[in-house]
Amino acid sequence: MSATFGRGLHAATGRAVDISAYDRYLGRWSRLTVPDVLAAAAITQHHRVLDVASGTGAAASMALPIVGSAGFVVGVDISLEMLTSARMRLDEPSYSAVNADGQALPFKDGAFDAVVCQLGLQFFPNLAAGLAEFRRVVRAGGVVAVCVNATSDRLPMWGNLADAMDRFLTDGQRKVLALSWALADPGRLERLFSEAGFQDSRVEQIRRERTIDGFDDYWASIEEGVGSIPQAYHALSEPDRLAVREEVRSRLARYESADGKLTMSVEMLIGSGRA
């Protein structure tokens, strides 16, 4: 059993990213806290914004109306497959996409008014190097804001799937999936900001809720195989996949209403600091 994760982990190398599938698995949940991270970054009209680990461009798409035609948004991602989907989604003159490593950004010092990173920093091999680069490319007085997952038990749509799969995974796969919650400690996240030289560092815990059509709607996004956890699921044997599906169905029953809909919440941490 093996799962070959591409750069950035969420998309397999050379495989086109289905924007709709990615949105159903991750985007419809992660998007709930994008307005909070944009607010934490104090983004306003005319701003030059860098969106690191931009993925399919969800955060960038919400930032563009705020900065207006006089501002611009640059989306950076280490995964070329993700950026290709973002370019398809955001064909606007105020947006550009750059394939680059967030730990080695190809921009001049102070090039941006704000930097945001929505659910990306926890996957960086060197967290301190990533934050140092964010601080380098933001102007003096500019704000950097990141959003990361809370603990897996506070993210039932992803945590229950990871838990149900655990007994079938290799050690390497477990390590990759554990990165999803690697920055769930608010104290650690605030220390990383302070150690990177940010002023007015703070971490806020955000909880948002969403209702979807039901388990079949939820599971269809897993079967489409976009995202690190679904990729690991697809590497299992068919009997193991069936066992995981039934266990997850049982675990999510507590979130199901009489009409079969699922209402689940996401809890995330938003860390921010001023350069």
Backbone bond lengths (Angstrom), bond angles and torsions (degrees), N, CA, C in turn:
res aa  C-N    CA-C-N  psi(-1)  N-CA   C-N-CA  omega(-1)  CA-C   N-CA-C  phi
1 M - - - 1.457 - - 1.523 109.60 -
2 S 1.307 116.78 129.80 1.458 119.51 177.24 1.518 109.68 -150.57
3 A 1.321 114.86 151.36 1.467 121.08 173.12 1.514 106.41 -130.45
4 T 1.309 117.14 121.08 1.456 121.49 -179.93 1.520 108.56 -96.40
5 F 1.326 115.56 106.71 1.450 120.46 -178.95 1.525 109.64 -86.47
6 G 1.315 116.62 135.53 1.453 120.62 176.78 1.516 111.15 -79.36
7 R 1.318 116.55 -180.00 1.470 120.91 177.93 1.528 108.91 -61.58
8 G 1.308 116.19 130.89 1.457 120.10 -175.73 1.512 112.66 89.82
9 L 1.328 117.07 -11.15 1.462 126.09 171.43 1.524 115.72 75.03
10 H 1.324 119.94 -29.75 1.461 120.81 -172.86 1.518 114.40 -83.57
11 A 1.331 118.01 -19.74 1.462 121.37 -178.04 1.515 110.08 -126.65
12 A 1.323 116.17 135.15 1.461 120.35 178.27 1.527 109.68 -71.36
13 T 1.327 116.35 139.38 1.459 120.95 -178.54 1.530 111.05 -58.44
14 G 1.332 116.02 130.32 1.456 121.30 176.41 1.511 114.92 80.64
15 R 1.317 117.18 -2.36 1.461 120.46 -179.41 1.525 109.40 -103.71
16 A 1.324 116.82 124.39 1.468 120.55 179.87 1.523 110.35 -60.63
17 V 1.322 115.63 142.65 1.461 121.20 179.71 1.525 109.73 -92.18
18 D 1.313 115.67 121.29 1.457 121.54 175.16 1.530 107.66 -77.21
19 I 1.337 117.01 109.20 1.462 121.08 -175.72 1.522 111.11 -58.36
20 S 1.322 116.69 -42.02 1.462 120.43 -178.74 1.525 111.09 -64.03
21 A 1.335 117.13 -42.37 1.466 120.91 179.50 1.525 110.61 -65.46
22 Y 1.325 116.70 -43.25 1.459 120.82 179.43 1.526 110.42 -63.56
23 D 1.317 116.27 -38.30 1.458 119.81 179.60 1.524 111.00 -65.04
24 R 1.342 117.17 -39.96 1.460 119.59 -178.45 1.528 111.38 -69.80
25 Y 1.331 116.37 -35.02 1.457 118.52 179.83 1.528 112.38 -76.71
26 L 1.325 116.94 -49.75 1.460 121.16 -171.92 1.520 113.63 -119.70
27 G 1.329 117.14 -44.49 1.451 120.74 -170.40 1.515 114.91 -60.71
28 R 1.335 118.00 -40.83 1.466 118.96 -176.08 1.527 112.32 -68.02
29 W 1.338 116.03 -19.36 1.463 120.07 176.07 1.528 111.08 -93.93
30 S 1.331 116.93 -48.93 1.465 119.66 -177.30 1.525 111.79 -65.32
31 R 1.331 116.52 -29.75 1.464 121.03 -178.89 1.532 112.43 -63.70
32 L 1.330 116.91 -21.48 1.465 120.56 -178.27 1.525 112.45 -61.93
33 T 1.340 116.82 -28.03 1.463 119.78 -177.03 1.528 113.30 -106.37
34 V 1.338 117.78 2.15 1.470 119.46 178.34 1.530 112.05 -59.38
35 P 1.346 120.43 -45.21 1.465 118.44 178.20 1.525 112.86 -57.14
36 D 1.319 117.03 -32.25 1.465 120.49 179.97 1.527 111.41 -70.09
37 V 1.339 117.19 -40.81 1.464 118.81 -179.29 1.528 110.54 -72.17
38 L 1.335 117.80 -33.87 1.469 120.21 176.44 1.529 110.57 -66.95
39 A 1.331 116.22 -38.10 1.470 119.98 177.27 1.528 110.45 -67.13
40 A 1.338 116.98 -40.34 1.464 120.70 179.07 1.518 111.29 -62.75
41 A 1.349 116.81 -30.48 1.465 121.24 178.83 1.523 112.73 -82.88
42 A 1.341 116.76 -0.40 1.468 122.64 177.88 1.522 112.67 55.48
43 I 1.332 116.49 38.96 1.467 121.12 -179.26 1.521 110.29 -72.36
44 T 1.320 115.61 137.00 1.456 120.63 -179.82 1.534 109.41 -144.30
45 Q 1.323 116.32 -176.51 1.467 120.93 -179.05 1.525 111.49 -57.08
46 H 1.332 115.05 146.49 1.464 124.58 176.95 1.525 113.77 73.98
47 H 1.299 118.62 -2.84 1.465 119.82 -176.27 1.526 112.88 -69.51
48 R 1.318 114.23 149.29 1.461 122.87 171.06 1.526 106.12 -99.04
49 V 1.313 117.04 113.53 1.466 121.83 -171.85 1.521 110.79 -115.64
50 L 1.330 116.32 134.48 1.453 122.14 173.42 1.524 108.61 -107.72
51 D 1.320 116.03 124.47 1.465 122.74 178.21 1.524 107.78 -108.41
52 V 1.343 116.15 103.05 1.461 121.63 -176.88 1.524 109.93 -89.37
53 A 1.336 116.16 142.62 1.464 122.00 -173.23 1.522 108.41 58.57
54 S 1.304 114.78 51.00 1.462 123.19 -170.42 1.520 113.64 -66.65
55 G 1.337 117.69 -22.74 1.454 120.26 179.50 1.516 111.90 59.85
56 T 1.327 116.49 -132.05 1.464 120.55 179.44 1.524 112.42 -85.82
57 G 1.333 117.55 6.48 1.462 120.51 172.13 1.509 116.58 93.33
58 A 1.332 118.81 20.67 1.463 120.86 -177.95 1.533 111.78 -63.03
59 A 1.334 117.16 -47.96 1.465 119.84 -179.47 1.526 110.99 -67.45
60 A 1.335 115.77 -41.17 1.463 119.64 179.03 1.526 111.52 -60.37
61 S 1.329 116.47 -39.62 1.464 119.90 -178.42 1.521 111.68 -65.11
62 M 1.329 117.89 -29.93 1.466 120.66 177.41 1.519 111.99 -82.72
63 A 1.337 116.54 -26.28 1.467 119.98 179.66 1.523 111.84 -76.20
64 L 1.328 117.58 -32.81 1.470 121.12 -175.16 1.529 113.76 -56.70
65 P 1.327 120.66 -46.55 1.468 119.39 179.14 1.526 112.90 -64.85
66 I 1.335 116.61 -25.80 1.463 119.73 -179.59 1.522 110.70 -74.16
67 V 1.331 117.97 -44.84 1.470 120.39 -177.02 1.526 111.69 -76.06
68 G 1.331 117.26 -23.97 1.463 120.56 177.51 1.523 113.34 72.27
69 S 1.302 115.65 -175.41 1.467 121.06 -174.78 1.525 113.19 -69.49
70 A 1.337 117.07 -20.67 1.465 119.96 179.55 1.527 112.51 -86.06
71 G 1.321 117.14 -11.09 1.456 121.07 176.70 1.510 110.41 -105.51
72 F 1.321 116.62 -174.90 1.457 119.47 175.54 1.523 109.46 -156.87
73 V 1.325 114.64 160.38 1.461 122.14 178.95 1.523 108.20 -127.00
74 V 1.326 116.39 130.49 1.457 122.27 174.64 1.522 107.71 -110.89
75 G 1.322 116.32 124.02 1.456 121.28 176.39 1.518 110.30 -99.39
76 V 1.328 116.74 127.42 1.456 122.38 179.05 1.526 109.14 -116.96
77 D 1.327 116.26 135.23 1.463 119.53 173.75 1.521 108.60 -149.42
78 I 1.327 115.71 146.61 1.462 120.48 179.09 1.525 111.27 -77.40
79 S 1.339 115.82 -17.88 1.460 121.27 -179.64 1.525 110.73 -95.31
80 L 1.310 116.36 115.02 1.462 120.50 178.08 1.528 110.33 -63.55
81 E 1.328 117.43 -34.70 1.453 121.29 179.79 1.529 111.10 -62.91
82 M 1.308 117.18 -39.99 1.464 120.68 177.55 1.529 110.54 -65.77
83 L 1.320 116.09 -45.13 1.471 119.40 -178.41 1.521 112.03 -63.42
84 T 1.307 116.87 -35.91 1.460 120.10 178.11 1.522 110.41 -59.75
85 S 1.323 116.49 -42.05 1.463 119.97 177.77 1.522 111.50 -68.27
86 A 1.335 116.80 -36.52 1.464 120.32 178.81 1.530 111.12 -64.84
87 R 1.340 116.88 -40.46 1.468 120.23 178.29 1.529 111.04 -62.46
88 M 1.318 116.65 -37.35 1.465 120.63 177.92 1.534 110.76 -66.02
89 R 1.305 115.36 -35.20 1.466 120.89 -176.56 1.527 111.92 -78.40
90 L 1.327 116.38 -35.51 1.465 121.46 -171.04 1.527 110.66 -120.80
91 D 1.294 116.30 72.18 1.463 121.54 178.24 1.526 108.87 -89.59
92 E 1.352 115.06 71.90 1.461 121.63 -176.41 1.524 109.98 -129.69
93 P 1.325 118.28 146.21 1.475 120.45 -178.04 1.523 113.70 -65.14
94 S 1.334 117.37 -23.48 1.464 120.16 -178.06 1.524 112.83 -88.41
95 Y 1.338 116.06 5.90 1.462 119.94 -178.78 1.523 110.17 -124.16
96 S 1.316 115.80 138.51 1.459 120.39 171.72 1.516 108.84 -139.37
97 A 1.321 115.98 153.02 1.460 121.87 -177.58 1.519 110.07 -119.38
98 V 1.339 116.37 137.23 1.460 122.41 -177.09 1.527 108.78 -130.83
99 N 1.325 115.16 125.97 1.464 120.93 177.83 1.531 108.48 -83.84
100 A 1.321 116.67 106.40 1.466 120.28 -176.17 1.516 110.43 -157.41
101 D 1.319 114.86 162.04 1.461 123.75 176.64 1.534 108.34 -84.54
102 G 1.325 117.04 128.31 1.461 120.91 179.94 1.510 113.81 -64.25
103 Q 1.339 117.86 -14.36 1.453 121.74 177.43 1.519 112.50 -90.46
104 A 1.339 116.69 -4.01 1.472 121.57 179.84 1.523 107.42 -147.93
105 L 1.303 116.66 71.31 1.463 121.59 -172.94 1.533 111.39 -74.80
106 P 1.332 117.94 135.37 1.470 121.66 -175.97 1.528 113.09 -87.63
107 F 1.339 116.64 49.22 1.463 120.97 -177.92 1.528 109.87 -130.63
108 K 1.324 114.97 156.40 1.465 120.74 178.33 1.527 110.69 -70.89
109 D 1.307 114.81 159.14 1.463 120.54 175.08 1.528 109.53 -57.90
110 G 1.315 116.69 136.91 1.464 121.38 174.34 1.512 115.20 66.78
111 A 1.321 117.58 25.11 1.470 121.03 -175.13 1.529 113.45 -74.56
112 F 1.345 117.84 -17.40 1.460 120.42 -173.68 1.529 111.85 -126.16
113 D 1.332 114.10 154.97 1.468 120.03 175.47 1.521 111.48 -84.33
114 A 1.323 116.53 -25.94 1.460 120.95 -178.83 1.522 109.09 -153.46
115 V 1.328 114.89 148.89 1.468 121.64 174.74 1.521 107.58 -127.23
116 V 1.330 116.38 132.40 1.464 120.65 175.20 1.525 109.04 -125.52
117 C 1.311 115.37 153.27 1.464 121.32 177.64 1.524 107.27 -146.24
118 Q 1.321 116.06 106.13 1.456 122.55 -175.69 1.532 110.21 -96.97
119 L 1.340 115.99 106.77 1.468 123.09 177.16 1.529 112.88 57.58
120 G 1.326 115.75 43.19 1.452 119.32 177.90 1.513 114.59 -123.90
121 L 1.340 117.37 -35.94 1.466 120.64 -171.17 1.522 112.57 -59.20
122 Q 1.336 118.28 -35.46 1.464 120.08 -176.31 1.528 112.94 -63.40
123 F 1.334 117.02 -17.53 1.463 121.03 -179.82 1.525 112.84 -92.52
124 F 1.334 117.92 -4.01 1.462 120.75 -179.00 1.534 110.07 -70.87
125 P 1.327 118.05 133.93 1.470 120.08 175.64 1.526 112.81 -60.07
126 N 1.341 116.83 -33.75 1.457 121.48 179.87 1.525 108.33 -127.30
127 L 1.323 115.95 98.29 1.464 121.12 -175.46 1.527 111.72 -62.56
128 A 1.324 116.14 -42.47 1.465 120.21 -178.56 1.520 111.22 -64.03
129 A 1.346 116.69 -39.68 1.458 120.21 179.23 1.523 110.63 -64.66
130 G 1.320 116.44 -38.45 1.461 119.82 177.97 1.514 111.81 -62.52
131 L 1.314 117.41 -49.57 1.463 120.20 -179.74 1.524 111.66 -65.22
132 A 1.326 117.14 -34.60 1.466 120.54 177.37 1.525 110.41 -63.16
133 E 1.337 117.26 -39.38 1.456 120.73 177.66 1.526 111.07 -68.57
134 F 1.316 117.29 -40.43 1.474 120.09 177.18 1.530 109.37 -58.00
135 R 1.338 115.54 -43.92 1.460 119.47 -178.24 1.526 111.12 -68.24
136 R 1.320 116.61 -36.23 1.475 120.15 -178.74 1.518 111.82 -63.23
137 V 1.326 117.48 -41.16 1.472 119.85 -173.01 1.523 113.25 -88.53
138 V 1.338 118.49 -4.64 1.459 120.12 176.63 1.537 108.28 -95.92
139 R 1.308 116.45 143.77 1.473 120.68 -177.75 1.527 110.77 -68.47
140 A 1.318 116.14 163.29 1.458 120.69 175.06 1.528 109.21 -59.95
141 G 1.296 116.31 127.55 1.462 121.16 -177.44 1.516 113.67 90.23
142 G 1.338 117.06 -11.12 1.457 120.84 177.42 1.519 110.98 -75.14
143 V 1.327 115.89 162.84 1.457 120.86 -173.81 1.529 110.97 -115.62
144 V 1.317 115.39 140.17 1.460 123.01 172.27 1.524 107.37 -111.73
145 A 1.327 117.01 132.71 1.464 121.42 178.16 1.521 109.71 -135.24
146 V 1.312 116.17 133.59 1.461 121.33 178.83 1.519 109.29 -126.11
147 C 1.318 115.34 149.97 1.461 121.71 174.96 1.518 107.92 -120.29
148 V 1.341 116.58 129.26 1.462 121.38 179.19 1.522 109.43 -132.74
149 N 1.318 115.66 160.27 1.460 120.52 -179.85 1.521 112.17 -69.44
150 A 1.332 115.47 146.22 1.455 121.34 165.68 1.525 107.85 -77.36
151 T 1.316 118.69 -166.66 1.454 122.10 -179.00 1.529 111.19 -66.08
152 S 1.334 115.93 157.63 1.459 120.56 -173.53 1.525 113.02 -61.48
153 D 1.335 118.12 -30.20 1.461 120.29 -179.66 1.524 112.19 -70.28
154 R 1.327 117.43 -14.82 1.468 121.18 178.76 1.529 112.07 -98.99
155 L 1.330 114.81 8.31 1.466 121.74 178.17 1.533 107.63 -133.47
156 P 1.323 117.23 72.89 1.475 120.57 -170.19 1.519 114.55 -60.71
157 M 1.323 118.41 -28.96 1.464 119.93 -177.77 1.522 112.66 -69.90
158 W 1.335 117.50 -23.53 1.465 122.06 178.64 1.527 111.62 -111.63
159 G 1.320 117.32 -40.95 1.452 121.29 -176.28 1.518 113.47 -63.55
160 N 1.331 117.66 -41.53 1.465 119.80 -179.82 1.521 111.89 -66.18
161 L 1.317 116.91 -36.82 1.455 120.76 177.73 1.528 110.40 -65.57
162 A 1.330 116.40 -46.15 1.469 119.91 179.17 1.521 111.10 -61.60
163 D 1.332 117.33 -41.67 1.462 120.76 179.81 1.528 111.62 -64.97
164 A 1.330 116.71 -42.26 1.465 120.66 -178.14 1.527 111.42 -66.26
165 M 1.314 116.90 -28.84 1.463 121.52 -179.15 1.516 113.46 -84.42
166 D 1.319 117.54 -16.95 1.464 121.66 -166.10 1.530 113.61 -52.40
167 R 1.331 117.71 -43.37 1.463 120.10 -175.24 1.527 113.00 -68.55
168 F 1.323 117.29 -13.70 1.460 121.11 -179.01 1.528 113.02 -99.81
169 L 1.316 117.68 -5.25 1.458 121.03 -170.62 1.519 113.05 -91.66
170 T 1.325 115.90 156.22 1.458 121.97 170.05 1.527 108.53 -80.20
171 D 1.328 116.60 164.87 1.468 119.88 177.85 1.523 111.05 -60.06
172 G 1.333 116.52 -38.78 1.463 119.98 -179.86 1.512 112.11 -63.98
173 Q 1.322 117.00 -40.77 1.458 120.12 178.66 1.524 111.25 -66.75
174 R 1.341 116.34 -39.76 1.463 119.62 177.91 1.521 111.14 -59.56
175 K 1.332 115.94 -41.71 1.466 119.77 -179.13 1.529 111.22 -63.56
176 V 1.331 116.30 -40.04 1.465 119.93 179.07 1.527 110.32 -65.21
177 L 1.324 117.18 -46.92 1.463 119.93 -176.84 1.526 111.41 -68.19
178 A 1.330 117.07 -31.47 1.464 120.29 178.89 1.517 112.73 -65.70
179 L 1.329 117.34 -20.69 1.464 120.24 178.15 1.528 111.60 -61.40
180 S 1.324 116.93 -25.82 1.467 120.08 -179.28 1.521 111.68 -56.90
181 W 1.340 117.13 -31.08 1.473 120.62 -177.24 1.528 111.82 -114.27
182 A 1.314 117.33 19.48 1.464 121.70 -171.71 1.524 113.72 -66.86
183 L 1.332 117.90 -20.65 1.469 120.63 -179.25 1.528 111.42 -117.06
184 A 1.327 116.00 34.19 1.465 120.38 -176.08 1.532 113.40 -76.50
185 D 1.332 117.57 -8.79 1.465 122.06 179.96 1.533 109.25 -88.78
186 P 1.340 119.00 111.63 1.473 120.62 -178.28 1.522 112.93 -58.09
187 G 1.341 116.54 -38.31 1.459 119.63 -179.56 1.516 112.21 -63.15
188 R 1.319 116.45 -40.62 1.461 119.82 179.00 1.520 110.90 -65.24
189 L 1.331 116.90 -42.79 1.461 120.16 -179.29 1.523 110.69 -63.15
190 E 1.322 117.16 -42.00 1.471 119.57 179.54 1.529 110.70 -65.80
191 R 1.331 117.60 -38.48 1.472 120.46 177.89 1.521 111.05 -63.45
192 L 1.328 117.34 -39.32 1.469 120.34 179.17 1.531 110.53 -61.05
193 F 1.310 117.10 -40.76 1.469 120.48 177.86 1.531 110.44 -65.46
194 S 1.317 116.73 -44.90 1.470 119.85 -178.74 1.523 110.93 -64.45
195 E 1.332 116.33 -42.58 1.459 120.51 -178.95 1.531 112.31 -67.89
196 A 1.349 116.47 -23.72 1.466 120.12 177.30 1.528 111.71 -82.00
197 G 1.327 116.93 -2.06 1.462 120.21 175.23 1.511 115.32 94.71
198 F 1.335 118.23 12.99 1.461 120.79 179.31 1.523 110.71 -78.10
199 Q 1.313 115.17 150.49 1.459 122.71 174.29 1.529 109.01 -101.20
200 D 1.325 115.94 157.93 1.473 121.71 176.67 1.530 111.83 53.01
201 S 1.335 116.49 38.35 1.460 120.10 -179.28 1.525 110.32 -66.12
202 R 1.340 115.42 140.36 1.460 119.31 177.65 1.521 109.59 -154.19
203 V 1.318 115.57 156.24 1.459 122.39 176.85 1.522 108.30 -130.85
204 E 1.305 115.24 129.59 1.462 121.22 179.94 1.526 108.97 -120.87
205 Q 1.323 116.85 137.42 1.464 121.21 177.28 1.529 108.79 -96.51
206 I 1.328 116.16 127.26 1.464 122.69 -175.06 1.526 109.38 -117.45
207 R 1.304 116.53 136.58 1.469 121.39 175.95 1.521 109.03 -124.98
208 R 1.327 116.17 127.04 1.457 122.05 178.81 1.530 109.21 -132.36
209 E 1.323 116.82 155.66 1.463 121.96 -174.25 1.522 110.91 -129.65
210 R 1.327 114.64 147.45 1.461 119.22 177.93 1.531 109.36 -146.77
211 T 1.335 115.62 148.61 1.457 122.32 176.26 1.525 108.92 -112.05
212 I 1.349 115.91 133.20 1.463 120.96 176.82 1.528 108.98 -120.70
213 D 1.313 116.33 172.24 1.462 120.70 -169.66 1.526 113.98 -63.28
214 G 1.302 119.13 -30.96 1.453 120.63 179.75 1.508 111.79 156.88
215 F 1.336 116.46 -173.49 1.461 120.30 -175.27 1.522 112.11 -62.21
216 D 1.321 117.55 -40.98 1.467 119.43 -179.04 1.524 111.34 -61.98
217 D 1.334 116.31 -38.07 1.462 121.20 176.51 1.528 109.59 -63.24
218 Y 1.318 116.04 -45.11 1.465 121.02 178.79 1.527 110.69 -62.81
219 W 1.341 116.62 -47.45 1.462 119.50 -172.90 1.520 112.68 -70.46
220 A 1.319 117.15 -28.43 1.472 119.67 178.57 1.531 110.43 -57.39
221 S 1.331 116.88 -35.54 1.472 119.83 -179.73 1.525 111.11 -69.36
222 I 1.323 118.28 -30.04 1.461 121.60 177.60 1.526 109.92 -71.40
223 E 1.308 115.97 -42.19 1.473 120.91 -178.61 1.528 112.13 -64.93
224 E 1.329 117.20 -23.30 1.465 120.01 -178.65 1.531 111.91 -77.05
225 G 1.329 117.60 -14.67 1.456 121.38 167.39 1.508 117.38 73.40
226 V 1.335 118.19 26.11 1.467 120.90 176.33 1.527 108.13 -104.08
227 G 1.329 117.27 126.05 1.456 121.49 -175.66 1.521 109.35 116.61
228 S 1.325 117.18 154.94 1.460 120.11 -174.79 1.526 112.18 -65.72
229 I 1.335 118.09 -43.13 1.462 119.94 -178.41 1.532 111.27 -67.80
230 P 1.338 120.12 -47.07 1.469 119.26 175.29 1.526 113.93 -60.39
231 Q 1.336 117.76 -33.57 1.468 118.97 177.17 1.529 110.61 -63.28
232 A 1.336 116.57 -41.39 1.460 120.05 177.81 1.531 110.43 -66.47
233 Y 1.304 117.12 -36.87 1.474 121.45 177.29 1.526 110.48 -60.67
234 H 1.311 117.45 -43.79 1.455 121.30 -178.42 1.528 112.88 -67.27
235 A 1.333 117.32 -19.04 1.460 120.60 177.89 1.526 112.31 -79.68
236 L 1.338 118.33 -9.67 1.460 122.19 179.90 1.529 110.36 -76.19
237 S 1.311 115.22 160.61 1.465 120.09 173.14 1.525 109.14 -69.71
238 E 1.322 116.47 160.82 1.465 119.63 -178.56 1.528 112.59 -59.50
239 P 1.344 120.28 -44.70 1.470 119.27 177.21 1.528 112.56 -60.17
240 D 1.320 117.43 -38.98 1.467 120.61 179.13 1.525 110.96 -67.62
241 R 1.324 117.24 -38.82 1.464 120.24 177.09 1.523 110.70 -61.88
242 L 1.323 116.96 -42.08 1.471 120.49 178.46 1.527 111.14 -63.20
243 A 1.332 116.11 -41.15 1.467 120.16 178.59 1.530 110.93 -63.57
244 V 1.331 116.56 -41.66 1.469 120.87 178.61 1.522 110.17 -63.68
245 R 1.316 117.15 -43.77 1.465 121.09 -178.92 1.525 111.00 -58.82
246 E 1.324 116.68 -46.07 1.462 119.57 -177.83 1.523 111.55 -68.83
247 E 1.336 116.90 -35.87 1.460 118.73 177.19 1.521 111.59 -66.53
248 V 1.324 116.80 -42.18 1.464 120.07 179.06 1.530 110.14 -65.53
249 R 1.328 117.10 -40.49 1.464 119.89 177.49 1.535 110.61 -57.33
250 S 1.334 115.96 -43.65 1.454 120.33 179.61 1.528 111.28 -65.42
251 R 1.331 116.45 -41.14 1.465 120.82 -179.18 1.522 112.29 -65.13
252 L 1.349 116.68 -36.40 1.460 120.35 -175.93 1.527 113.42 -85.71
253 A 1.332 117.57 -3.91 1.466 120.82 -179.17 1.525 111.46 -58.66
254 R 1.314 117.46 -30.76 1.471 120.90 -179.15 1.531 112.61 -65.43
255 Y 1.331 116.92 -19.57 1.467 120.86 -179.18 1.535 112.29 -96.97
256 E 1.325 115.90 2.90 1.470 120.94 -173.66 1.519 111.24 -92.34
257 S 1.329 116.34 135.58 1.463 121.99 177.56 1.526 109.72 -91.03
258 A 1.324 116.29 175.04 1.460 121.15 -177.92 1.524 112.19 -60.70
259 D 1.315 117.70 -28.35 1.465 120.66 -179.61 1.536 112.76 -90.11
260 G 1.333 116.39 8.10 1.461 120.48 175.31 1.508 115.39 89.17
261 K 1.325 118.52 -3.14 1.465 120.41 -179.63 1.528 110.28 -77.28
262 L 1.322 115.76 154.23 1.460 121.94 178.05 1.520 109.69 -109.63
263 T 1.318 116.56 126.65 1.461 121.76 175.48 1.516 108.07 -115.97
264 M 1.324 116.20 114.36 1.460 120.71 -178.25 1.527 109.94 -130.10
265 S 1.313 115.16 154.76 1.462 120.36 178.99 1.517 110.15 -111.57
266 V 1.320 115.18 155.48 1.459 121.98 172.19 1.521 107.98 -117.88
267 E 1.319 116.10 139.40 1.458 120.52 173.64 1.518 108.23 -120.69
268 M 1.315 115.36 128.24 1.460 120.94 -177.89 1.523 110.15 -136.31
269 L 1.309 115.18 158.23 1.459 121.70 176.41 1.507 109.09 -105.76
270 I 1.323 116.14 135.53 1.462 120.99 174.50 1.522 108.07 -115.43
271 G 1.321 114.85 114.53 1.450 120.70 177.02 1.513 109.89 -103.95
272 S 1.338 116.45 142.02 1.464 119.50 -178.61 1.526 109.84 -148.18
273 G 1.331 114.13 158.51 1.454 119.90 177.49 1.520 110.15 -164.54
274 R 1.326 115.37 156.85 1.476 121.18 -177.83 1.527 109.66 -104.94
275 A 1.322 114.88 134.59 1.460 119.91 -178.89 1.533 110.79 -75.16
